[in-house]
Amino acid sequence: MPQILLTPAQRKSHRADAHHLDPVVMIGGDGLTAAVKKETDAALNAHGLIKVRVFSDDRAARETMFATLADELNAAPIQHIGKLLVLWRPMPEREKTVDEDRMPGPKDVKVLKFSKRGGQRPEVKTLRVLGNQRLTSGGQIKRAKKKPISIKKRNQN
């Protein structure tokens, strides 16, 4: 797979974004193995922009690893500085797992109840508001939707 080509301005922006990142993949003495490529691919899918640390003193070997990773993983080589390699690949679109029709769950709300007699402290009450309810400004709970009426009761009226 060919590597992604970026303009110098895009590469500069990615370098700035990668400055504060920590390395997520480490390449040890065994070099560039299939397991390292798999982990690098998983990290690119999860993060998009990653740093890779290579524990090799041979600069030519690091450059070949950098080019190999960029080619095989379809990533853009951003920076090779010292023993750090920075790679970027656009993140894949994620599918939404949340059901759109779900109502929000219950939540606990604290309400201040002031006494009718002056000079007393307000009482703090914790009310549970369900997904089909709402809290009015007076501290009352009301249904947001009308309660469904059964067919038998509808026919009686």
C-alpha positions in Angstrom: 0.0 0.0 0.0 1.3 3.4 -0.8 2.0 5.9 2.0 0.0 9.0 2.4 1.5 12.2 1.0 1.1 15.4 3.0 2.0 19.0 2.3 4.7 20.6 4.4 2.0 22.7 6.3 0.0 19.5 7.2 3.2 17.8 8.3 4.1 20.8 10.5 0.7 20.8 12.1 0.9 17.0 12.9 4.4 17.5 14.3 3.0 20.2 16.6 0.2 17.9 17.7 2.6 15.0 18.4 4.9 17.1 20.5 3.2 16.3 23.8 2.5 12.6 23.0 4.3 9.7 24.7 5.5 6.7 22.6 2.8 4.0 22.4 4.8 1.4 20.5 8.3 0.3 21.4 10.5 -1.6 19.0 13.1 -3.7 20.8 16.1 -5.7 19.9 14.2 -8.1 17.6 13.4 -5.2 15.2 10.3 -4.9 13.1 8.3 -8.1 13.7 4.8 -9.0 12.7 3.6 -8.4 16.3 5.1 -4.8 16.2 3.4 -4.1 12.9 0.1 -5.4 14.3 0.4 -3.2 17.5 1.3 -0.2 15.4 -1.7 -0.7 13.2 -4.0 -1.0 16.2 -2.5 2.2 17.7 -3.0 4.1 14.5 -6.6 2.9 14.3 -7.2 4.0 17.9 -5.2 7.3 18.0 -4.5 8.4 14.4 -1.2 10.1 15.4 1.4 8.1 17.3 5.0 8.0 18.4 7.1 4.9 18.1 10.3 4.5 20.1 13.1 2.3 18.6 15.7 0.9 20.9 18.4 0.5 18.2 21.5 2.6 17.8 21.8 2.0 14.0 20.3 5.1 12.3 20.0 3.4 8.9 18.0 0.6 10.5 15.7 3.1 12.1 15.2 4.9 8.7 14.3 1.6 7.0 11.9 0.7 9.8 10.3 4.2 9.5 9.8 3.7 5.7 8.6 0.2 6.1 6.0 1.1 8.7 4.7 4.0 6.6 4.5 1.8 3.4 2.9 -1.3 4.9 0.5 0.4 7.2 -0.6 3.1 4.7 0.5 5.9 7.0 2.2 9.2 6.5 5.7 9.6 7.9 5.7 12.8 9.9 9.0 13.0 11.8 12.1 10.9 12.6 14.1 12.6 15.3 16.6 10.5 17.3 15.0 7.2 18.3 11.5 8.5 17.9 9.3 8.0 14.9 6.0 9.9 14.4 3.3 8.3 12.1 -0.1 9.6 11.1 -3.1 8.0 9.5 -6.7 9.3 9.3 -8.8 7.5 11.9 -11.6 5.3 10.5 -15.2 6.4 11.1 -16.8 4.7 14.1 -20.3 3.3 14.1 -22.6 4.7 16.7 -23.6 2.1 19.3 -26.2 4.2 21.1 -29.8 3.6 20.2 -31.4 6.8 19.0 -34.8 5.9 20.5 -33.6 5.3 24.1 -34.9 7.6 26.8 -32.5 9.0 29.4 -32.3 7.0 32.6 -33.3 8.2 36.1 -31.3 10.9 37.7 -31.2 12.2 41.3 -31.9 15.9 41.7 -31.5 18.0 44.9 -34.3 20.4 45.5 -34.6 23.1 48.2 -38.0 23.2 50.0 -38.5 26.4 51.8 -40.9 26.3 54.9 -44.0 28.4 55.0 -42.9 29.9 58.3 -40.1 32.3 58.0 -36.8 32.0 59.7 -36.3 28.3 59.3 -33.7 26.6 57.2 -34.8 25.3 53.8 -35.0 21.5 53.6 -32.9 19.7 51.0 -34.8 16.9 49.3 -33.3 14.4 46.8 -35.9 13.5 44.1 -35.5 10.8 41.5 -36.6 12.0 38.1 -37.3 9.2 35.6 -36.7 9.5 31.9 -40.3 10.3 31.1 -40.6 13.0 33.8 -39.5 16.6 34.3 -38.9 18.8 37.3 -40.9 22.1 37.4 -39.6 25.3 38.9 -41.6 24.7 42.0 -39.9 21.4 42.7 -42.8 19.2 41.5 -42.3 16.2 39.3 -44.5 16.0 36.2 -44.8 13.6 33.4 -43.2 14.8 30.2 -45.5 12.6 28.1 -49.1 11.6 28.8 -49.5 8.2 30.4 -50.9 5.8 27.8 -54.5 4.8 28.3 -55.6 1.3 27.6 -58.0 0.5 24.8 -60.7 -0.6 27.3 -60.6 2.7 29.2 -60.6 4.7 26.0 -63.8 2.9 24.9 -65.5 3.5 28.2 -65.5 7.3 27.8 
